[in-house]
Amino acid sequence: DADVTQTPRNRITKTGKRIMLECSQTKGHDRMYWYRQDPGLGLRLIYYSFDVKDINKGEISDGYSVSRQAQAKFSLSLESAIPNQTALYFCATSDSSGGSSYGYTFGSGTRLTVV
Amino acid sequence: GNSVTQMEGPVTLSEEAFLTINCTYTATGYPSLFWYVQYPGEGLQLLLKATKADDKGSNKGFEATYRKETTSFHLEKGSVQVSDSAVYFCALNTGTSYGKLTFGQGTILTVHP
């Protein structure tokens, strides 16, 4: 099994619908992140969580919400999807004990299309 | 604030050509620097990293040297293969930003036989 699992892998939804993207990890890491990837824009941080009770907004949090159900699970919700939220979404984890030298472990991504 | 700038892509090379992808950064503090690679249909994977000035990170024939004086971390490979075709991201982490990586915009590399 993958260290960081995202579900679903692909999703098409209609404008105005609520949708949840899920992420689970077996790395035992305390930190989890949601990014979106758009062509030419790299990865932009939506939300991040340093533990179950510590959730923070990233640079593009408007229109999104998150839930950290357990150390291993971090879900991203689009309350009312709109077409410009069509993107590739990545979940990532990291270990705080590594300090700034520690990189991330990424999931395989969820491709979301809002029509 | 922190930022990472990568060379514009896409980059197209023939097999066995020399590769350079430029990366420069702006950061407070003393960042760690990373290169990530994204193969088609996959998530990002850590390719290499360097945590202090003059360190050289290397992996799979790729290497990059942390140049504090020029605030750069250019990715190089002496002889690329078709299997190196991917998107490459430069990133930094200062630690002061609570472990949040800042990414460049990515550079698409295509290698032809």
Interface residues (C-beta under 8 A of the other chain):
Chain A: V4 R31 Y33 G40 L41 G42 L43 L45 Y48 F50 G58 F90 A92 S94 S96 G99 S100 S101 Y102 G103 Y104 F106 G107 S108 G109
Chain B: Y30 P31 S32 F34 Y36 G41 E42 G43 L44 Q45 L46 K49 T51 F89 N93 T94 G95 T96 Y98 G99 K100 L101 F103 G104 Q105 G106
